[in-house]
């Protein structure tokens, strides 16, 4: 399935530097080319459970996947990174 702008996506791996885990949901807000012809990147905006934005991060496109109808959302406490 093609990933599109402003689509909700799930992380495919933990990102401890941001306090995020595999399966966390974010919104894809931009695509960015790699500066030296490497893997394309994407900019994600991450929201808490009540819809407040708390992070905007850039990651390789391989770190995200589209949400599927056989998945269910869940909640967990956010661990703040110092």
N, CA and C atoms as a LAMMPS dump frame, in Angstrom:
ITEM: TIMESTEP
0
ITEM: NUMBER OF ATOMS
246
ITEM: BOX BOUNDS ff ff ff
-5.0000000000000000e+02 5.0000000000000000e+02
-5.0000000000000000e+02 5.0000000000000000e+02
-5.0000000000000000e+02 5.0000000000000000e+02
ITEM: ATOMS id mol type element x y z
1 1 1 N 0.845 -1.179 0
2 1 2 C 0 0 0
3 1 3 C 0.896 1.249 0
4 2 1 N 0.535 2.234 -0.774
5 2 2 C 1.316 3.457 -0.888
6 2 3 C 1.088 4.371 0.315
7 3 1 N 2.172 4.922 0.816
8 3 2 C 2.075 5.879 1.91
9 3 3 C 1.865 7.265 1.315
10 4 1 N 0.873 7.989 1.819
11 4 2 C 0.535 9.306 1.288
12 4 3 C 0.671 10.378 2.366
13 5 1 N 0.829 11.614 1.916
14 5 2 C 0.896 12.739 2.843
15 5 3 C -0.357 12.808 3.709
16 6 1 N -0.183 13.205 4.947
17 6 2 C -1.239 13.424 5.938
18 6 3 C -1.975 12.146 6.325
19 7 1 N -1.377 11.022 6.003
20 7 2 C -1.931 9.724 6.365
21 7 3 C -1.368 9.315 7.726
22 8 1 N -2.183 8.664 8.527
23 8 2 C -1.674 8.108 9.772
24 8 3 C -0.851 6.871 9.449
25 9 1 N 0.294 6.755 10.104
26 9 2 C 1.195 5.628 9.899
27 9 3 C 1.623 5.093 11.265
28 10 1 N 2.125 3.872 11.277
29 10 2 C 2.638 3.264 12.501
30 10 3 C 4.144 3.093 12.38
31 11 1 N 4.837 3.268 13.485
32 11 2 C 6.277 3.028 13.505
33 11 3 C 6.539 1.527 13.453
34 12 1 N 7.589 1.134 12.754
35 12 2 C 7.938 -0.283 12.639
36 12 3 C 9.066 -0.675 13.581
37 13 1 N 9.61 0.299 14.308
38 13 2 C 10.655 -0.005 15.291
39 13 3 C 10.63 1.045 16.395
40 14 1 N 11.258 0.693 17.506
41 14 2 C 11.372 1.629 18.624
42 14 3 C 12.298 2.783 18.247
43 15 1 N 11.964 3.971 18.728
44 15 2 C 12.811 5.156 18.571
45 15 3 C 13.032 5.73 19.972
46 16 1 N 13.907 5.101 20.762
47 16 2 C 14.079 5.513 22.16
48 16 3 C 14.549 6.955 22.322
49 17 1 N 15.23 7.496 21.322
50 17 2 C 15.676 8.887 21.428
51 17 3 C 14.51 9.867 21.461
52 18 1 N 13.319 9.411 21.039
53 18 2 C 12.109 10.239 21.076
54 18 3 C 11.08 9.714 22.074
55 19 1 N 11.388 8.617 22.756
56 19 2 C 10.426 8.005 23.67
57 19 3 C 9.301 7.29 22.946
58 20 1 N 9.527 6.893 21.687
59 20 2 C 8.493 6.25 20.881
60 20 3 C 8.802 4.769 20.704
61 21 1 N 7.733 3.986 20.492
62 21 2 C 7.872 2.536 20.352
63 21 3 C 7.235 2.058 19.055
64 22 1 N 7.676 0.905 18.628
65 22 2 C 7.08 0.248 17.473
66 22 3 C 5.566 0.16 17.684
67 23 1 N 4.811 0.514 16.667
68 23 2 C 3.351 0.494 16.774
69 23 3 C 2.742 1.837 17.112
70 24 1 N 3.54 2.783 17.604
71 24 2 C 3.005 4.117 17.87
72 24 3 C 2.552 4.751 16.554
73 25 1 N 1.514 5.561 16.632
74 25 2 C 0.903 6.164 15.449
75 25 3 C 1.324 7.626 15.327
76 26 1 N 1.572 8.051 14.088
77 26 2 C 1.939 9.435 13.782
78 26 3 C 1.307 9.813 12.457
79 27 1 N 1.384 11.092 12.116
80 27 2 C 0.871 11.575 10.835
81 27 3 C 2.058 11.964 9.956
82 28 1 N 2.096 11.454 8.742
83 28 2 C 3.162 11.782 7.798
84 28 3 C 2.883 13.159 7.214
85 29 1 N 3.774 14.11 7.445
86 29 2 C 3.531 15.481 6.989
87 29 3 C 4.443 15.923 5.838
88 30 1 N 5.489 15.151 5.53
89 30 2 C 6.349 15.523 4.401
90 30 3 C 7.275 14.37 4.054
91 31 1 N 7.715 14.354 2.805
92 31 2 C 8.753 13.45 2.347
93 31 3 C 10.011 14.279 2.153
94 32 1 N 11.176 13.712 2.475
95 32 2 C 12.427 14.44 2.295
96 32 3 C 13.452 13.536 1.623
97 33 1 N 14.119 14.056 0.592
98 33 2 C 15.149 13.255 -0.07
99 33 3 C 16.393 13.155 0.815
100 34 1 N 17.099 12.072 0.685
101 34 2 C 18.363 11.906 1.408
102 34 3 C 19.399 12.808 0.753
103 35 1 N 20.226 13.508 1.52
104 35 2 C 21.182 14.454 0.938
105 35 3 C 22.25 13.803 0.055
106 36 1 N 22.483 12.497 0.239
107 36 2 C 23.502 11.849 -0.598
108 36 3 C 22.961 10.593 -1.275
109 37 1 N 21.741 10.685 -1.781
110 37 2 C 21.086 9.625 -2.555
111 37 3 C 20.838 8.339 -1.777
112 38 1 N 20.696 8.431 -0.469
113 38 2 C 20.344 7.268 0.346
114 38 3 C 18.841 7.101 0.413
115 39 1 N 18.388 6.432 1.436
116 39 2 C 16.96 6.165 1.599
117 39 3 C 16.168 7.453 1.82
118 40 1 N 15.014 7.54 1.155
119 40 2 C 14.126 8.689 1.338
120 40 3 C 13.679 8.757 2.796
121 41 1 N 13.46 9.96 3.275
122 41 2 C 12.998 10.147 4.642
123 41 3 C 11.587 10.703 4.662
124 42 1 N 11.032 10.794 5.852
125 42 2 C 9.732 11.403 6.007
126 42 3 C 9.691 12.151 7.337
127 43 1 N 8.864 13.167 7.376
128 43 2 C 8.664 13.958 8.582
129 43 3 C 7.328 13.533 9.176
130 44 1 N 7.345 13.216 10.463
131 44 2 C 6.152 12.763 11.157
132 44 3 C 5.793 13.729 12.269
133 45 1 N 4.496 13.946 12.446
134 45 2 C 4.021 14.683 13.615
135 45 3 C 3.353 13.669 14.526
136 46 1 N 3.742 13.695 15.788
137 46 2 C 3.248 12.722 16.759
138 46 3 C 2.341 13.446 17.754
139 47 1 N 1.201 12.827 18.031
140 47 2 C 0.193 13.409 18.918
141 47 3 C -0.017 12.51 20.129
142 48 1 N -0.441 13.118 21.244
143 48 2 C -0.81 12.298 22.401
144 48 3 C -2.246 11.798 22.214
145 49 1 N -2.753 11.08 23.205
146 49 2 C -4.075 10.447 23.09
147 49 3 C -5.223 11.44 22.964
148 50 1 N -5.019 12.704 23.397
149 50 2 C -6.111 13.68 23.288
150 50 3 C -5.884 14.669 22.139
151 51 1 N -4.961 14.322 21.248
152 51 2 C -4.791 15.091 20.024
153 51 3 C -3.843 16.272 20.085
154 52 1 N -3.048 16.367 21.147
155 52 2 C -2.078 17.464 21.248
156 52 3 C -0.754 17.028 20.62
157 53 1 N -0.232 17.849 19.743
158 53 2 C 1.045 17.554 19.103
159 53 3 C 2.17 17.685 20.131
160 54 1 N 3.07 16.699 20.187
161 54 2 C 4.19 16.818 21.117
162 54 3 C 5.547 16.584 20.465
163 55 1 N 5.568 16.185 19.187
164 55 2 C 6.866 15.986 18.539
165 55 3 C 6.71 16.022 17.031
166 56 1 N 7.725 16.555 16.378
167 56 2 C 7.864 16.466 14.926
168 56 3 C 9.253 15.885 14.698
169 57 1 N 9.299 14.738 14.006
170 57 2 C 10.564 14.03 13.835
171 57 3 C 10.77 13.661 12.373
172 58 1 N 12.024 13.447 11.997
173 58 2 C 12.361 12.965 10.656
174 58 3 C 12.955 11.568 10.798
175 59 1 N 12.453 10.634 9.999
176 59 2 C 12.904 9.243 10.052
177 59 3 C 13.001 8.684 8.635
178 60 1 N 13.747 7.601 8.442
179 60 2 C 13.745 6.939 7.137
180 60 3 C 12.359 6.374 6.83
181 61 1 N 11.999 6.339 5.57
182 61 2 C 10.669 5.856 5.166
183 61 3 C 10.442 4.404 5.597
184 62 1 N 11.512 3.634 5.738
185 62 2 C 11.384 2.224 6.14
186 62 3 C 10.928 2.06 7.588
187 63 1 N 10.907 3.136 8.355
188 63 2 C 10.517 3.082 9.765
189 63 3 C 9.003 3.213 9.939
190 64 1 N 8.262 3.449 8.846
191 64 2 C 6.809 3.603 8.951
192 64 3 C 6.08 2.651 8.01
193 65 1 N 4.844 2.346 8.383
194 65 2 C 3.971 1.551 7.522
195 65 3 C 2.545 2.072 7.676
196 66 1 N 1.74 1.856 6.648
197 66 2 C 0.351 2.312 6.712
198 66 3 C -0.419 1.472 7.724
199 67 1 N -1.453 2.058 8.3
200 67 2 C -2.316 1.327 9.219
201 67 3 C -3.182 0.357 8.435
202 68 1 N -3.472 -0.788 9.051
203 68 2 C -4.277 -1.822 8.393
204 68 3 C -5.592 -2.02 9.137
205 69 1 N -6.62 -2.496 8.439
206 69 2 C -7.921 -2.678 9.09
207 69 3 C -7.931 -3.777 10.151
208 70 1 N -6.919 -4.643 10.169
209 70 2 C -6.886 -5.709 11.17
210 70 3 C -6.083 -5.312 12.411
211 71 1 N -5.798 -4.003 12.559
212 71 2 C -5.063 -3.511 13.718
213 71 3 C -5.994 -2.706 14.625
214 72 1 N -5.607 -2.603 15.899
215 72 2 C -6.379 -1.841 16.865
216 72 3 C -5.439 -0.875 17.577
217 73 1 N -5.924 0.329 17.866
218 73 2 C -5.115 1.311 18.583
219 73 3 C -5.123 0.999 20.07
220 74 1 N -4.077 1.421 20.74
221 74 2 C -3.957 1.222 22.18
222 74 3 C -3.338 2.468 22.8
223 75 1 N -3.341 2.568 24.102
224 75 2 C -2.734 3.711 24.78
225 75 3 C -1.684 3.205 25.764
226 76 1 N -0.687 4.046 25.992
227 76 2 C 0.362 3.761 26.97
228 76 3 C 0.891 5.096 27.457
229 77 1 N 1.492 5.124 28.626
230 77 2 C 2.078 6.383 29.111
231 77 3 C 3.278 6.766 28.256
232 78 1 N 3.422 8.04 28.018
233 78 2 C 4.565 8.554 27.275
234 78 3 C 5.722 8.732 28.242
235 79 1 N 6.839 8.144 27.912
236 79 2 C 8.048 8.313 28.704
237 79 3 C 8.813 9.478 28.103
238 80 1 N 8.931 10.548 28.852
239 80 2 C 9.632 11.74 28.377
240 80 3 C 11.121 11.478 28.313
241 81 1 N 11.734 11.916 27.212
242 81 2 C 13.183 11.802 27.056
243 81 3 C 13.808 13.075 27.581
244 82 1 N 14.814 12.933 28.416
245 82 2 C 15.471 14.124 28.996
246 82 3 C 16.436 14.754 28.031
